[in-house]
Amino acid sequence: MRLQGLKRRRKSRMSDNKSEKLFIRKIWDFVKEPVIVVAVFMTVHSFAYAQYEIWPSESMVPTLEIGDRIIVNKHAYGYSRYSFPFGMGGFDGRIMGALPKRGDVVVFADPEDTGRALIKRVIGLPGDEIQVIRGRLVINGKMLPRRQDKSYRYRAPRGRIVSVREFKEKNPEGRAYQIVERTDFGRLDNTPVYKVPEGHFFAMGDNRDNSADSRILSKVGYVPVENLIGRAEVIVMSLYDCDDGKEITCTFGLPLSRFFKKIM
């Protein structure tokens, strides 16, 4: 009787194990496709696109506001060690490399501290001569046209009230974008001529009097093309502070007008 009971218990355990395995297999069959799809999506997303949040810099106002979350196209200019995900880019130079266009808003590794990412607008390409004269941008000897759209006051992040004029500036390719100026006589509003070296580009913030950029050769200076991470494409959402005084439409305390906004 004991032997029969032992056999029955063994058969019962074997039956339970088969049931557990069958149950686990059914669960895996149910979830494996979504898991594989998500894994492939995350891998492709990491290689092709990345998300960044604008914080705490105002250097790209009015194009980008503090709190904006943006999508960056990482394959727009090819890949370098700075744009490869998971620290996989252990090489120099670029794969499938391409130069940005004047006017592109780009994310790049800070030449002074490559562990930090900066976002600016591409102003000059290799061989270009760049200068600022009384706040006006000059590219290859031609002053860019600009038109004042409005002036306003707003509260800066540290609480100070700032007065600015907003202009529409047009580059040599006819590409127009918005910039702001506090004055045309600031410390970076009159510069020498910068000659962009081969393999580099010249970048500036749209907030011309509140941007540390290529005009400061001892800081950002000429940016190596290798440092490019990608091109900023769209603002997907924003946690912009609706109470700072700018003319940005907010609904229920959210700047919905900035959601899914293409970056020009």
Backbone hydrogen bonds, N-H to C=O, Kabsch-Sander energy under -0.5 kcal/mol:
donor,donor_aa,acceptor,acceptor_aa,energy
5,G,1,M,-2.2
6,L,2,R,-2.4
7,K,3,L,-2.4
8,R,4,Q,-2.5
9,R,5,G,-2.2
10,R,6,L,-2.4
11,K,7,K,-2.8
12,S,8,R,-2.4
13,R,9,R,-2.5
14,M,10,R,-2.7
15,S,11,K,-2.4
16,D,12,S,-2.4
17,N,13,R,-2.6
18,K,14,M,-2.2
19,S,15,S,-2.1
20,E,16,D,-2.4
21,K,17,N,-2.7
22,L,18,K,-2.6
23,F,19,S,-2.4
24,I,20,E,-2.7
25,R,21,K,-2.6
26,K,22,L,-2.3
27,I,23,F,-2.3
28,W,24,I,-2.7
29,D,25,R,-2.7
30,F,26,K,-1.6
31,V,27,I,-2.0
32,K,28,W,-2.7
35,V,31,V,-2.4
36,I,32,K,-2.8
37,V,33,E,-2.7
38,V,34,P,-2.7
39,A,35,V,-2.5
40,V,36,I,-2.7
41,F,37,V,-2.7
42,M,38,V,-2.8
43,T,39,A,-2.1
44,V,40,V,-2.8
45,H,41,F,-3.2
46,S,42,M,-2.3
47,F,43,T,-1.8
48,A,44,V,-3.0
49,Y,45,H,-2.7
50,A,72,V,-1.6
52,Y,70,I,-2.1
54,I,68,D,-3.0
55,W,53,E,-0.9
61,V,58,E,-1.8
63,T,60,M,-1.0
64,L,60,M,-2.2
67,G,54,I,-2.9
68,D,65,E,-2.2
69,R,237,M,-3.0
70,I,52,Y,-3.1
70,I,68,D,-0.5
71,I,234,V,-2.4
72,V,50,A,-3.1
73,N,231,R,-3.2
74,K,48,A,-2.8
74,K,72,V,-0.8
75,H,48,A,-0.9
76,A,73,N,-0.6
77,Y,78,G,-0.5
78,G,75,H,-0.7
79,Y,95,I,-2.4
83,S,80,S,-1.1
84,F,80,S,-1.5
87,G,84,F,-0.7
88,M,85,P,-1.7
90,G,88,M,-2.0
91,F,89,G,-1.5
95,I,79,Y,-3.0
98,A,77,Y,-1.5
103,G,122,V,-3.1
104,D,101,K,-2.2
106,V,104,D,-0.6
106,V,120,K,-2.6
107,V,230,G,-2.7
108,F,118,L,-2.4
109,A,227,N,-2.5
110,D,113,D,-0.6
110,D,116,R,-3.0
116,R,113,D,-2.4
118,L,108,F,-2.9
120,K,106,V,-1.9
121,R,204,M,-2.9
122,V,104,D,-3.2
123,I,202,F,-3.3
124,G,202,F,-1.7
127,G,196,V,-3.0
128,D,125,L,-2.6
130,I,128,D,-0.5
130,I,194,Y,-2.8
131,Q,138,V,-2.1
133,I,136,R,-2.6
135,G,189,D,-2.6
136,R,133,I,-2.1
138,V,131,Q,-3.2
139,I,142,K,-2.5
140,N,129,E,-3.3
140,N,138,V,-0.5
142,K,139,I,-1.7
143,M,141,G,-0.5
144,L,137,L,-3.1
147,R,168,K,-2.0
149,D,166,E,-3.0
150,K,166,E,-1.4
152,Y,164,V,-2.2
154,Y,162,V,-2.3
155,R,244,D,-3.0
156,A,154,Y,-0.7
156,A,160,R,-3.2
159,G,156,A,-2.6
162,V,154,Y,-3.2
164,V,152,Y,-2.7
165,R,181,E,-2.6
166,E,150,K,-3.4
167,F,179,I,-2.7
168,K,147,R,-2.6
169,E,167,F,-0.6
169,E,177,Y,-2.8
170,K,145,P,-2.0
171,N,175,R,-2.4
174,G,171,N,-2.6
177,Y,169,E,-2.1
179,I,167,F,-2.5
180,V,206,D,-2.3
181,E,165,R,-2.3
189,D,186,G,-1.5
191,T,132,V,-2.6
194,Y,130,I,-3.7
195,K,193,V,-0.5
196,V,128,D,-2.8
196,V,194,Y,-0.7
200,H,197,P,-1.3
201,F,223,V,-2.0
202,F,124,G,-2.8
204,M,121,R,-2.4
207,N,59,S,-2.5
208,R,180,V,-1.3
208,R,206,D,-1.4
210,N,207,N,-2.4
213,D,211,S,-0.8
214,S,203,A,-2.4
216,I,213,D,-2.2
217,L,215,R,-1.0
219,K,216,I,-1.7
220,V,213,D,-0.5
221,G,213,D,-0.9
221,G,216,I,-1.3
223,V,201,F,-2.7
225,V,199,G,-2.7
227,N,224,P,-2.0
228,L,225,V,-1.9
229,I,107,V,-2.9
230,G,107,V,-1.7
231,R,73,N,-2.1
232,A,105,V,-2.7
233,E,71,I,-2.8
234,V,71,I,-1.0
235,I,261,K,-3.1
236,V,69,R,-2.2
236,V,234,V,-0.7
237,M,69,R,-1.3
239,L,67,G,-1.8
242,C,240,Y,-0.8
244,D,241,D,-1.2
248,I,246,K,-2.0
251,T,254,L,-2.9
254,L,251,T,-1.6
256,L,254,L,-2.2
257,S,249,T,-1.0
258,R,255,P,-2.5
259,F,256,L,-1.1
260,F,235,I,-0.8
261,K,235,I,-1.7
261,K,258,R,-1.0
262,K,260,F,-0.5
263,I,233,E,-2.5
264,M,262,K,-0.6
